[in-house]
Structures are given as C-alpha cells and as structure tokens.
Amino acid sequence: VQGPVAGRRALCLAGAYTGDLLMRSGRGYQLSPGDLDEAMHALLALDYAQRDAGGAVGGEEAGFERVEIFRAGTLGGPPACG
C-alpha cells in the first residue's frame, strides 16, 4: 500500500474498475463517454490518482504515462495490474 509500485497498481486498478463500468449494459451504475473524458483530463493534469496510502506520489510518471497505466487496467482488468 506504500511506495511507487503501490501507486501504479492503484492507478491500474482504478482503470480496471472503470473498464468494468464501461462494459456494463443497463445494470447498475454506468459511465458515459463524458465521464471518461473527465478522467483523462484529471490523469493528465493531476497526480492524485497515483498516490499511495501515505499520500506519496507513486513514481515520476508524467500525465501520458499515467493514462497508459490506467488504460492497461481498463483494457486488461485486474490481471494487467500485477
């Protein structure tokens, strides 16, 4: 839950959860394309999603690298997160 790996895994798992929400069809909570746009904007601009349990930034990844980690989780699910 702490350190660079924890921050990257948390970001990837957030992507995995997002992927699950995107694949739902009519059951429960869903995301719209606009929600995904807002998430990408936040990933590019802010490092909050990549912080570990202690609040430390989990690595030195730039915005596009954060998007890449999130995308891996979105497309590959939890197994893609290590």
PDB file of N, CA, C and O in Angstrom:
ATOM      1  N   VAL A   1       0.801  -1.203   0.000  1.00  0.00           N
ATOM      2  CA  VAL A   1       0.000   0.000   0.000  1.00  0.00           C
ATOM      3  C   VAL A   1       0.841   1.263   0.000  1.00  0.00           C
ATOM      4  O   VAL A   1       0.308   2.372  -0.051  1.00  0.00           O
ATOM      5  N   GLN A   2       2.167   1.094   0.058  1.00  0.00           N
ATOM      6  CA  GLN A   2       3.028   2.266   0.012  1.00  0.00           C
ATOM      7  C   GLN A   2       4.160   2.042  -0.976  1.00  0.00           C
ATOM      8  O   GLN A   2       4.563   0.910  -1.242  1.00  0.00           O
ATOM      9  N   GLY A   3       4.659   3.141  -1.508  1.00  0.00           N
ATOM     10  CA  GLY A   3       5.770   3.091  -2.445  1.00  0.00           C
ATOM     11  C   GLY A   3       5.315   3.240  -3.882  1.00  0.00           C
ATOM     12  O   GLY A   3       4.117   3.249  -4.166  1.00  0.00           O
ATOM     13  N   PRO A   4       6.281   3.358  -4.796  1.00  0.00           N
ATOM     14  CA  PRO A   4       5.979   3.600  -6.207  1.00  0.00           C
ATOM     15  C   PRO A   4       5.113   2.522  -6.843  1.00  0.00           C
ATOM     16  O   PRO A   4       4.225   2.828  -7.638  1.00  0.00           O
ATOM     17  N   VAL A   5       5.367   1.262  -6.499  1.00  0.00           N
ATOM     18  CA  VAL A   5       4.588   0.177  -7.102  1.00  0.00           C
ATOM     19  C   VAL A   5       3.130   0.260  -6.659  1.00  0.00           C
ATOM     20  O   VAL A   5       2.223   0.024  -7.458  1.00  0.00           O
ATOM     21  N   ALA A   6       2.903   0.594  -5.394  1.00  0.00           N
ATOM     22  CA  ALA A   6       1.533   0.695  -4.878  1.00  0.00           C
ATOM     23  C   ALA A   6       0.747   1.774  -5.612  1.00  0.00           C
ATOM     24  O   ALA A   6      -0.420   1.571  -5.948  1.00  0.00           O
ATOM     25  N   GLY A   7       1.372   2.907  -5.860  1.00  0.00           N
ATOM     26  CA  GLY A   7       0.693   3.983  -6.573  1.00  0.00           C
ATOM     27  C   GLY A   7       0.328   3.592  -7.990  1.00  0.00           C
ATOM     28  O   GLY A   7      -0.773   3.889  -8.452  1.00  0.00           O
ATOM     29  N   ARG A   8       1.242   2.925  -8.688  1.00  0.00           N
ATOM     30  CA  ARG A   8       0.964   2.484 -10.059  1.00  0.00           C
ATOM     31  C   ARG A   8      -0.134   1.425 -10.078  1.00  0.00           C
ATOM     32  O   ARG A   8      -1.007   1.448 -10.945  1.00  0.00           O
ATOM     33  N   ARG A   9      -0.090   0.498  -9.124  1.00  0.00           N
ATOM     34  CA  ARG A   9      -1.127  -0.541  -9.074  1.00  0.00           C
ATOM     35  C   ARG A   9      -2.491   0.058  -8.761  1.00  0.00           C
ATOM     36  O   ARG A   9      -3.499  -0.364  -9.329  1.00  0.00           O
ATOM     37  N   ALA A  10      -2.530   1.033  -7.867  1.00  0.00           N
ATOM     38  CA  ALA A  10      -3.805   1.685  -7.551  1.00  0.00           C
ATOM     39  C   ALA A  10      -4.381   2.361  -8.787  1.00  0.00           C
ATOM     40  O   ALA A  10      -5.584   2.288  -9.038  1.00  0.00           O
ATOM     41  N   LEU A  11      -3.532   3.008  -9.548  1.00  0.00           N
ATOM     42  CA  LEU A  11      -3.964   3.667 -10.774  1.00  0.00           C
ATOM     43  C   LEU A  11      -4.467   2.647 -11.790  1.00  0.00           C
ATOM     44  O   LEU A  11      -5.493   2.862 -12.437  1.00  0.00           O
ATOM     45  N   CYS A  12      -3.752   1.551 -11.928  1.00  0.00           N
ATOM     46  CA  CYS A  12      -4.146   0.484 -12.845  1.00  0.00           C
ATOM     47  C   CYS A  12      -5.477  -0.139 -12.410  1.00  0.00           C
ATOM     48  O   CYS A  12      -6.347  -0.393 -13.244  1.00  0.00           O
ATOM     49  N   LEU A  13      -5.635  -0.384 -11.109  1.00  0.00           N
ATOM     50  CA  LEU A  13      -6.882  -0.973 -10.611  1.00  0.00           C
ATOM     51  C   LEU A  13      -8.062  -0.020 -10.772  1.00  0.00           C
ATOM     52  O   LEU A  13      -9.192  -0.459 -10.987  1.00  0.00           O
ATOM     53  N   ALA A  14      -7.804   1.273 -10.670  1.00  0.00           N
ATOM     54  CA  ALA A  14      -8.867   2.245 -10.959  1.00  0.00           C
ATOM     55  C   ALA A  14      -9.300   2.111 -12.415  1.00  0.00           C
ATOM     56  O   ALA A  14     -10.486   2.213 -12.729  1.00  0.00           O
ATOM     57  N   GLY A  15      -8.335   1.885 -13.298  1.00  0.00           N
ATOM     58  CA  GLY A  15      -8.661   1.641 -14.698  1.00  0.00           C
ATOM     59  C   GLY A  15      -9.445   0.355 -14.880  1.00  0.00           C
ATOM     60  O   GLY A  15     -10.368   0.301 -15.693  1.00  0.00           O
ATOM     61  N   ALA A  16      -9.087  -0.690 -14.127  1.00  0.00           N
ATOM     62  CA  ALA A  16      -9.806  -1.962 -14.217  1.00  0.00           C
ATOM     63  C   ALA A  16     -11.264  -1.791 -13.796  1.00  0.00           C
ATOM     64  O   ALA A  16     -12.167  -2.337 -14.430  1.00  0.00           O
ATOM     65  N   TYR A  17     -11.484  -1.039 -12.736  1.00  0.00           N
ATOM     66  CA  TYR A  17     -12.856  -0.776 -12.290  1.00  0.00           C
ATOM     67  C   TYR A  17     -13.609   0.035 -13.342  1.00  0.00           C
ATOM     68  O   TYR A  17     -14.783  -0.221 -13.609  1.00  0.00           O
ATOM     69  N   THR A  18     -12.934   1.001 -13.929  1.00  0.00           N
ATOM     70  CA  THR A  18     -13.546   1.799 -14.983  1.00  0.00           C
ATOM     71  C   THR A  18     -13.930   0.920 -16.162  1.00  0.00           C
ATOM     72  O   THR A  18     -15.014   1.070 -16.725  1.00  0.00           O
ATOM     73  N   GLY A  19     -13.039   0.000 -16.537  1.00  0.00           N
ATOM     74  CA  GLY A  19     -13.338  -0.921 -17.629  1.00  0.00           C
ATOM     75  C   GLY A  19     -14.574  -1.750 -17.343  1.00  0.00           C
ATOM     76  O   GLY A  19     -15.393  -1.980 -18.233  1.00  0.00           O
ATOM     77  N   ASP A  20     -14.714  -2.201 -16.098  1.00  0.00           N
ATOM     78  CA  ASP A  20     -15.896  -2.969 -15.715  1.00  0.00           C
ATOM     79  C   ASP A  20     -17.155  -2.119 -15.856  1.00  0.00           C
ATOM     80  O   ASP A  20     -18.175  -2.590 -16.360  1.00  0.00           O
ATOM     81  N   LEU A  21     -17.081  -0.882 -15.415  1.00  0.00           N
ATOM     82  CA  LEU A  21     -18.243   0.006 -15.528  1.00  0.00           C
ATOM     83  C   LEU A  21     -18.601   0.290 -16.984  1.00  0.00           C
ATOM     84  O   LEU A  21     -19.778   0.391 -17.327  1.00  0.00           O
ATOM     85  N   LEU A  22     -17.596   0.417 -17.831  1.00  0.00           N
ATOM     86  CA  LEU A  22     -17.855   0.694 -19.246  1.00  0.00           C
ATOM     87  C   LEU A  22     -18.519  -0.485 -19.946  1.00  0.00           C
ATOM     88  O   LEU A  22     -19.267  -0.293 -20.904  1.00  0.00           O
ATOM     89  N   MET A  23     -18.252  -1.705 -19.477  1.00  0.00           N
ATOM     90  CA  MET A  23     -18.792  -2.899 -20.122  1.00  0.00           C
ATOM     91  C   MET A  23     -20.199  -3.256 -19.640  1.00  0.00           C
ATOM     92  O   MET A  23     -20.859  -4.098 -20.248  1.00  0.00           O
ATOM     93  N   ARG A  24     -20.659  -2.640 -18.576  1.00  0.00           N
ATOM     94  CA  ARG A  24     -21.998  -2.936 -18.059  1.00  0.00           C
ATOM     95  C   ARG A  24     -23.044  -2.429 -19.045  1.00  0.00           C
ATOM     96  O   ARG A  24     -22.894  -1.365 -19.646  1.00  0.00           O
ATOM     97  N   SER A  25     -24.085  -3.202 -19.193  1.00  0.00           N
ATOM     98  CA  SER A  25     -25.161  -2.762 -20.088  1.00  0.00           C
ATOM     99  C   SER A  25     -26.485  -2.785 -19.327  1.00  0.00           C
ATOM    100  O   SER A  25     -27.134  -3.823 -19.205  1.00  0.00           O
ATOM    101  N   GLY A  26     -26.862  -1.630 -18.827  1.00  0.00           N
ATOM    102  CA  GLY A  26     -28.151  -1.483 -18.195  1.00  0.00           C
ATOM    103  C   GLY A  26     -28.279  -2.025 -16.788  1.00  0.00           C
ATOM    104  O   GLY A  26     -29.390  -2.080 -16.261  1.00  0.00           O
ATOM    105  N   ARG A  27     -27.196  -2.424 -16.163  1.00  0.00           N
ATOM    106  CA  ARG A  27     -27.305  -2.947 -14.799  1.00  0.00           C
ATOM    107  C   ARG A  27     -26.479  -2.082 -13.854  1.00  0.00           C
ATOM    108  O   ARG A  27     -25.249  -2.080 -13.909  1.00  0.00           O
ATOM    109  N   GLY A  28     -27.148  -1.374 -13.016  1.00  0.00           N
ATOM    110  CA  GLY A  28     -26.460  -0.575 -12.012  1.00  0.00           C
ATOM    111  C   GLY A  28     -25.781   0.664 -12.567  1.00  0.00           C
ATOM    112  O   GLY A  28     -26.177   1.217 -13.593  1.00  0.00           O
ATOM    113  N   TYR A  29     -24.758   1.074 -11.863  1.00  0.00           N
ATOM    114  CA  TYR A  29     -24.011   2.294 -12.177  1.00  0.00           C
ATOM    115  C   TYR A  29     -23.221   2.124 -13.462  1.00  0.00           C
ATOM    116  O   TYR A  29     -22.591   1.089 -13.678  1.00  0.00           O
ATOM    117  N   GLN A  30     -23.253   3.146 -14.322  1.00  0.00           N
ATOM    118  CA  GLN A  30     -22.507   3.129 -15.580  1.00  0.00           C
ATOM    119  C   GLN A  30     -21.775   4.451 -15.765  1.00  0.00           C
ATOM    120  O   GLN A  30     -22.052   5.433 -15.077  1.00  0.00           O
ATOM    121  N   LEU A  31     -20.842   4.458 -16.700  1.00  0.00           N
ATOM    122  CA  LEU A  31     -20.118   5.671 -17.069  1.00  0.00           C
ATOM    123  C   LEU A  31     -20.535   6.110 -18.461  1.00  0.00           C
ATOM    124  O   LEU A  31     -20.878   5.291 -19.312  1.00  0.00           O
ATOM    125  N   SER A  32     -20.499   7.406 -18.674  1.00  0.00           N
ATOM    126  CA  SER A  32     -20.757   7.948 -20.005  1.00  0.00           C
ATOM    127  C   SER A  32     -19.415   8.300 -20.646  1.00  0.00           C
ATOM    128  O   SER A  32     -18.404   8.394 -19.950  1.00  0.00           O
ATOM    129  N   PRO A  33     -19.398   8.497 -21.970  1.00  0.00           N
ATOM    130  CA  PRO A  33     -18.146   8.927 -22.605  1.00  0.00           C
ATOM    131  C   PRO A  33     -17.602  10.222 -22.001  1.00  0.00           C
ATOM    132  O   PRO A  33     -16.386  10.400 -21.921  1.00  0.00           O
ATOM    133  N   GLY A  34     -18.478  11.119 -21.580  1.00  0.00           N
ATOM    134  CA  GLY A  34     -18.036  12.360 -20.947  1.00  0.00           C
ATOM    135  C   GLY A  34     -17.313  12.116 -19.638  1.00  0.00           C
ATOM    136  O   GLY A  34     -16.368  12.829 -19.300  1.00  0.00           O
ATOM    137  N   ASP A  35     -17.760  11.096 -18.894  1.00  0.00           N
ATOM    138  CA  ASP A  35     -17.076  10.741 -17.647  1.00  0.00           C
ATOM    139  C   ASP A  35     -15.645  10.305 -17.931  1.00  0.00           C
ATOM    140  O   ASP A  35     -14.721  10.666 -17.202  1.00  0.00           O
ATOM    141  N   LEU A  36     -15.468   9.530 -18.990  1.00  0.00           N
ATOM    142  CA  LEU A  36     -14.130   9.065 -19.351  1.00  0.00           C
ATOM    143  C   LEU A  36     -13.253  10.234 -19.798  1.00  0.00           C
ATOM    144  O   LEU A  36     -12.063  10.267 -19.485  1.00  0.00           O
ATOM    145  N   ASP A  37     -13.822  11.179 -20.516  1.00  0.00           N
ATOM    146  CA  ASP A  37     -13.075  12.382 -20.905  1.00  0.00           C
ATOM    147  C   ASP A  37     -12.581  13.142 -19.676  1.00  0.00           C
ATOM    148  O   ASP A  37     -11.436  13.591 -19.630  1.00  0.00           O
ATOM    149  N   GLU A  38     -13.455  13.282 -18.685  1.00  0.00           N
ATOM    150  CA  GLU A  38     -13.069  13.978 -17.457  1.00  0.00           C
ATOM    151  C   GLU A  38     -11.965  13.225 -16.719  1.00  0.00           C
ATOM    152  O   GLU A  38     -11.059  13.842 -16.158  1.00  0.00           O
ATOM    153  N   ALA A  39     -12.038  11.902 -16.717  1.00  0.00           N
ATOM    154  CA  ALA A  39     -10.996  11.100 -16.066  1.00  0.00           C
ATOM    155  C   ALA A  39      -9.654  11.309 -16.755  1.00  0.00           C
ATOM    156  O   ALA A  39      -8.631  11.446 -16.084  1.00  0.00           O
ATOM    157  N   MET A  40      -9.643  11.335 -18.090  1.00  0.00           N
ATOM    158  CA  MET A  40      -8.393  11.534 -18.824  1.00  0.00           C
ATOM    159  C   MET A  40      -7.821  12.913 -18.521  1.00  0.00           C
ATOM    160  O   MET A  40      -6.610  13.064 -18.358  1.00  0.00           O
ATOM    161  N   HIS A  41      -8.676  13.904 -18.447  1.00  0.00           N
ATOM    162  CA  HIS A  41      -8.216  15.259 -18.121  1.00  0.00           C
ATOM    163  C   HIS A  41      -7.553  15.273 -16.748  1.00  0.00           C
ATOM    164  O   HIS A  41      -6.489  15.868 -16.577  1.00  0.00           O
ATOM    165  N   ALA A  42      -8.177  14.622 -15.773  1.00  0.00           N
ATOM    166  CA  ALA A  42      -7.611  14.575 -14.421  1.00  0.00           C
ATOM    167  C   ALA A  42      -6.284  13.823 -14.401  1.00  0.00           C
ATOM    168  O   ALA A  42      -5.351  14.240 -13.716  1.00  0.00           O
ATOM    169  N   LEU A  43      -6.188  12.724 -15.139  1.00  0.00           N
ATOM    170  CA  LEU A  43      -4.937  11.962 -15.174  1.00  0.00           C
ATOM    171  C   LEU A  43      -3.805  12.767 -15.801  1.00  0.00           C
ATOM    172  O   LEU A  43      -2.655  12.664 -15.375  1.00  0.00           O
ATOM    173  N   LEU A  44      -4.128  13.559 -16.800  1.00  0.00           N
ATOM    174  CA  LEU A  44      -3.103  14.373 -17.451  1.00  0.00           C
ATOM    175  C   LEU A  44      -2.644  15.528 -16.566  1.00  0.00           C
ATOM    176  O   LEU A  44      -1.472  15.902 -16.582  1.00  0.00           O
ATOM    177  N   ALA A  45      -3.566  16.086 -15.801  1.00  0.00           N
ATOM    178  CA  ALA A  45      -3.263  17.299 -15.047  1.00  0.00           C
ATOM    179  C   ALA A  45      -2.814  17.059 -13.611  1.00  0.00           C
ATOM    180  O   ALA A  45      -2.046  17.854 -13.067  1.00  0.00           O
ATOM    181  N   LEU A  46      -3.277  15.982 -12.987  1.00  0.00           N
ATOM    182  CA  LEU A  46      -3.068  15.782 -11.550  1.00  0.00           C
ATOM    183  C   LEU A  46      -2.431  14.427 -11.251  1.00  0.00           C
ATOM    184  O   LEU A  46      -2.605  13.473 -12.009  1.00  0.00           O
ATOM    185  N   ASP A  47      -1.698  14.349 -10.151  1.00  0.00           N
ATOM    186  CA  ASP A  47      -1.080  13.072  -9.778  1.00  0.00           C
ATOM    187  C   ASP A  47      -1.796  12.378  -8.617  1.00  0.00           C
ATOM    188  O   ASP A  47      -1.289  11.387  -8.090  1.00  0.00           O
ATOM    189  N   TYR A  48      -2.960  12.877  -8.211  1.00  0.00           N
ATOM    190  CA  TYR A  48      -3.660  12.318  -7.050  1.00  0.00           C
ATOM    191  C   TYR A  48      -3.966  10.830  -7.209  1.00  0.00           C
ATOM    192  O   TYR A  48      -3.850  10.070  -6.248  1.00  0.00           O
ATOM    193  N   ALA A  49      -4.349  10.416  -8.395  1.00  0.00           N
ATOM    194  CA  ALA A  49      -4.736   9.018  -8.613  1.00  0.00           C
ATOM    195  C   ALA A  49      -3.575   8.058  -8.427  1.00  0.00           C
ATOM    196  O   ALA A  49      -3.785   6.858  -8.253  1.00  0.00           O
ATOM    197  N   GLN A  50      -2.365   8.568  -8.462  1.00  0.00           N
ATOM    198  CA  GLN A  50      -1.184   7.713  -8.393  1.00  0.00           C
ATOM    199  C   GLN A  50      -0.521   7.745  -7.022  1.00  0.00           C
ATOM    200  O   GLN A  50       0.589   7.236  -6.865  1.00  0.00           O
ATOM    201  N   ARG A  51      -1.168   8.322  -6.045  1.00  0.00           N
ATOM    202  CA  ARG A  51      -0.568   8.395  -4.706  1.00  0.00           C
ATOM    203  C   ARG A  51      -0.815   7.110  -3.939  1.00  0.00           C
ATOM    204  O   ARG A  51      -1.834   6.446  -4.127  1.00  0.00           O
ATOM    205  N   ASP A  52       0.128   6.768  -3.072  1.00  0.00           N
ATOM    206  CA  ASP A  52      -0.036   5.570  -2.252  1.00  0.00           C
ATOM    207  C   ASP A  52      -0.850   5.900  -1.004  1.00  0.00           C
ATOM    208  O   ASP A  52      -1.335   7.022  -0.853  1.00  0.00           O
ATOM    209  N   ALA A  53      -1.000   4.920  -0.109  1.00  0.00           N
ATOM    210  CA  ALA A  53      -1.825   5.100   1.088  1.00  0.00           C
ATOM    211  C   ALA A  53      -1.297   6.205   1.995  1.00  0.00           C
ATOM    212  O   ALA A  53      -2.067   6.805   2.745  1.00  0.00           O
ATOM    213  N   GLY A  54      -0.010   6.479   1.940  1.00  0.00           N
ATOM    214  CA  GLY A  54       0.581   7.536   2.749  1.00  0.00           C
ATOM    215  C   GLY A  54       0.542   8.899   2.095  1.00  0.00           C
ATOM    216  O   GLY A  54       0.974   9.882   2.696  1.00  0.00           O
ATOM    217  N   GLY A  55       0.030   8.981   0.866  1.00  0.00           N
ATOM    218  CA  GLY A  55      -0.065  10.249   0.165  1.00  0.00           C
ATOM    219  C   GLY A  55       1.124  10.575  -0.715  1.00  0.00           C
ATOM    220  O   GLY A  55       1.142  11.614  -1.373  1.00  0.00           O
ATOM    221  N   ALA A  56       2.130   9.687  -0.734  1.00  0.00           N
ATOM    222  CA  ALA A  56       3.307   9.920  -1.571  1.00  0.00           C
ATOM    223  C   ALA A  56       2.993   9.567  -3.022  1.00  0.00           C
ATOM    224  O   ALA A  56       2.266   8.613  -3.298  1.00  0.00           O
ATOM    225  N   VAL A  57       3.546  10.341  -3.930  1.00  0.00           N
ATOM    226  CA  VAL A  57       3.360  10.066  -5.351  1.00  0.00           C
ATOM    227  C   VAL A  57       4.079   8.774  -5.688  1.00  0.00           C
ATOM    228  O   VAL A  57       5.235   8.580  -5.313  1.00  0.00           O
ATOM    229  N   GLY A  58       3.388   7.890  -6.401  1.00  0.00           N
ATOM    230  CA  GLY A  58       3.931   6.569  -6.718  1.00  0.00           C
ATOM    231  C   GLY A  58       4.777   6.557  -7.959  1.00  0.00           C
ATOM    232  O   GLY A  58       4.446   5.838  -8.902  1.00  0.00           O
ATOM    233  N   GLY A  59       5.832   7.298  -8.013  1.00  0.00           N
ATOM    234  CA  GLY A  59       6.714   7.319  -9.174  1.00  0.00           C
ATOM    235  C   GLY A  59       6.755   8.698  -9.800  1.00  0.00           C
ATOM    236  O   GLY A  59       6.119   9.635  -9.319  1.00  0.00           O
ATOM    237  N   GLU A  60       7.499   8.806 -10.861  1.00  0.00           N
ATOM    238  CA  GLU A  60       7.689  10.099 -11.518  1.00  0.00           C
ATOM    239  C   GLU A  60       7.004  10.146 -12.875  1.00  0.00           C
ATOM    240  O   GLU A  60       7.427  10.896 -13.755  1.00  0.00           O
ATOM    241  N   GLU A  61       5.958   9.361 -13.057  1.00  0.00           N
ATOM    242  CA  GLU A  61       5.293   9.311 -14.345  1.00  0.00           C
ATOM    243  C   GLU A  61       4.621  10.641 -14.676  1.00  0.00           C
ATOM    244  O   GLU A  61       4.024  11.290 -13.817  1.00  0.00           O
ATOM    245  N   ALA A  62       4.737  11.022 -15.936  1.00  0.00           N
ATOM    246  CA  ALA A  62       4.056  12.214 -16.431  1.00  0.00           C
ATOM    247  C   ALA A  62       2.615  11.844 -16.774  1.00  0.00           C
ATOM    248  O   ALA A  62       2.232  10.677 -16.693  1.00  0.00           O
ATOM    249  N   GLY A  63       1.824  12.837 -17.154  1.00  0.00           N
ATOM    250  CA  GLY A  63       0.410  12.622 -17.433  1.00  0.00           C
ATOM    251  C   GLY A  63       0.116  11.513 -18.416  1.00  0.00           C
ATOM    252  O   GLY A  63      -0.758  10.683 -18.167  1.00  0.00           O
ATOM    253  N   PHE A  64       0.838  11.481 -19.541  1.00  0.00           N
ATOM    254  CA  PHE A  64       0.561  10.455 -20.543  1.00  0.00           C
ATOM    255  C   PHE A  64       0.948   9.063 -20.043  1.00  0.00           C
ATOM    256  O   PHE A  64       0.320   8.075 -20.425  1.00  0.00           O
ATOM    257  N   GLU A  65       1.963   8.973 -19.201  1.00  0.00           N
ATOM    258  CA  GLU A  65       2.319   7.679 -18.612  1.00  0.00           C
ATOM    259  C   GLU A  65       1.243   7.222 -17.635  1.00  0.00           C
ATOM    260  O   GLU A  65       0.950   6.029 -17.553  1.00  0.00           O
ATOM    261  N   ARG A  66       0.647   8.161 -16.888  1.00  0.00           N
ATOM    262  CA  ARG A  66      -0.468   7.810 -16.005  1.00  0.00           C
ATOM    263  C   ARG A  66      -1.643   7.295 -16.822  1.00  0.00           C
ATOM    264  O   ARG A  66      -2.290   6.322 -16.434  1.00  0.00           O
ATOM    265  N   VAL A  67      -1.924   7.941 -17.951  1.00  0.00           N
ATOM    266  CA  VAL A  67      -3.008   7.484 -18.827  1.00  0.00           C
ATOM    267  C   VAL A  67      -2.707   6.075 -19.328  1.00  0.00           C
ATOM    268  O   VAL A  67      -3.611   5.242 -19.399  1.00  0.00           O
ATOM    269  N   GLU A  68      -1.464   5.798 -19.672  1.00  0.00           N
ATOM    270  CA  GLU A  68      -1.081   4.469 -20.162  1.00  0.00           C
ATOM    271  C   GLU A  68      -1.302   3.395 -19.096  1.00  0.00           C
ATOM    272  O   GLU A  68      -1.795   2.310 -19.405  1.00  0.00           O
ATOM    273  N   ILE A  69      -0.942   3.685 -17.852  1.00  0.00           N
ATOM    274  CA  ILE A  69      -1.144   2.737 -16.752  1.00  0.00           C
ATOM    275  C   ILE A  69      -2.636   2.507 -16.532  1.00  0.00           C
ATOM    276  O   ILE A  69      -3.072   1.366 -16.375  1.00  0.00           O
ATOM    277  N   PHE A  70      -3.417   3.578 -16.520  1.00  0.00           N
ATOM    278  CA  PHE A  70      -4.866   3.495 -16.354  1.00  0.00           C
ATOM    279  C   PHE A  70      -5.485   2.690 -17.496  1.00  0.00           C
ATOM    280  O   PHE A  70      -6.361   1.855 -17.270  1.00  0.00           O
ATOM    281  N   ARG A  71      -5.031   2.941 -18.706  1.00  0.00           N
ATOM    282  CA  ARG A  71      -5.548   2.247 -19.893  1.00  0.00           C
ATOM    283  C   ARG A  71      -5.265   0.751 -19.824  1.00  0.00           C
ATOM    284  O   ARG A  71      -6.111  -0.062 -20.197  1.00  0.00           O
ATOM    285  N   ALA A  72      -4.078   0.388 -19.346  1.00  0.00           N
ATOM    286  CA  ALA A  72      -3.751  -1.037 -19.215  1.00  0.00           C
ATOM    287  C   ALA A  72      -4.759  -1.732 -18.310  1.00  0.00           C
ATOM    288  O   ALA A  72      -5.202  -2.841 -18.611  1.00  0.00           O
ATOM    289  N   GLY A  73      -5.122  -1.096 -17.215  1.00  0.00           N
ATOM    290  CA  GLY A  73      -6.122  -1.666 -16.324  1.00  0.00           C
ATOM    291  C   GLY A  73      -7.501  -1.692 -16.947  1.00  0.00           C
ATOM    292  O   GLY A  73      -8.249  -2.653 -16.766  1.00  0.00           O
ATOM    293  N   THR A  74      -7.848  -0.638 -17.683  1.00  0.00           N
ATOM    294  CA  THR A  74      -9.162  -0.567 -18.319  1.00  0.00           C
ATOM    295  C   THR A  74      -9.339  -1.695 -19.324  1.00  0.00           C
ATOM    296  O   THR A  74     -10.397  -2.323 -19.372  1.00  0.00           O
ATOM    297  N   LEU A  75      -8.326  -1.953 -20.117  1.00  0.00           N
ATOM    298  CA  LEU A  75      -8.427  -2.972 -21.159  1.00  0.00           C
ATOM    299  C   LEU A  75      -8.121  -4.379 -20.661  1.00  0.00           C
ATOM    300  O   LEU A  75      -8.693  -5.349 -21.159  1.00  0.00           O
ATOM    301  N   GLY A  76      -7.220  -4.503 -19.678  1.00  0.00           N
ATOM    302  CA  GLY A  76      -6.784  -5.827 -19.241  1.00  0.00           C
ATOM    303  C   GLY A  76      -7.366  -6.308 -17.931  1.00  0.00           C
ATOM    304  O   GLY A  76      -7.170  -7.463 -17.551  1.00  0.00           O
ATOM    305  N   GLY A  77      -8.083  -5.436 -17.230  1.00  0.00           N
ATOM    306  CA  GLY A  77      -8.652  -5.825 -15.945  1.00  0.00           C
ATOM    307  C   GLY A  77      -7.585  -5.990 -14.876  1.00  0.00           C
ATOM    308  O   GLY A  77      -6.418  -5.676 -15.112  1.00  0.00           O
ATOM    309  N   PRO A  78      -7.970  -6.479 -13.702  1.00  0.00           N
ATOM    310  CA  PRO A  78      -7.022  -6.634 -12.595  1.00  0.00           C
ATOM    311  C   PRO A  78      -5.764  -7.447 -12.920  1.00  0.00           C
ATOM    312  O   PRO A  78      -4.700  -7.133 -12.388  1.00  0.00           O
ATOM    313  N   PRO A  79      -5.840  -8.490 -13.779  1.00  0.00           N
ATOM    314  CA  PRO A  79      -4.604  -9.222 -14.078  1.00  0.00           C
ATOM    315  C   PRO A  79      -3.506  -8.353 -14.707  1.00  0.00           C
ATOM    316  O   PRO A  79      -2.322  -8.658 -14.566  1.00  0.00           O
ATOM    317  N   ALA A  80      -3.888  -7.283 -15.393  1.00  0.00           N
ATOM    318  CA  ALA A  80      -2.905  -6.396 -16.024  1.00  0.00           C
ATOM    319  C   ALA A  80      -2.164  -5.538 -15.010  1.00  0.00           C
ATOM    320  O   ALA A  80      -1.175  -4.888 -15.346  1.00  0.00           O
ATOM    321  N   CYS A  81      -2.638  -5.535 -13.774  1.00  0.00           N
ATOM    322  CA  CYS A  81      -2.079  -4.647 -12.755  1.00  0.00           C
ATOM    323  C   CYS A  81      -1.009  -5.309 -11.896  1.00  0.00           C
ATOM    324  O   CYS A  81      -0.484  -4.680 -10.977  1.00  0.00           O
ATOM    325  N   GLY A  82      -0.685  -6.541 -12.173  1.00  0.00           N
ATOM    326  CA  GLY A  82       0.375  -7.216 -11.432  1.00  0.00           C
ATOM    327  C   GLY A  82      -0.110  -7.839 -10.224  1.00  0.00           C
ATOM    328  O   GLY A  82       0.667  -8.449  -9.489  1.00  0.00           O
TER     329      GLY A  82
END
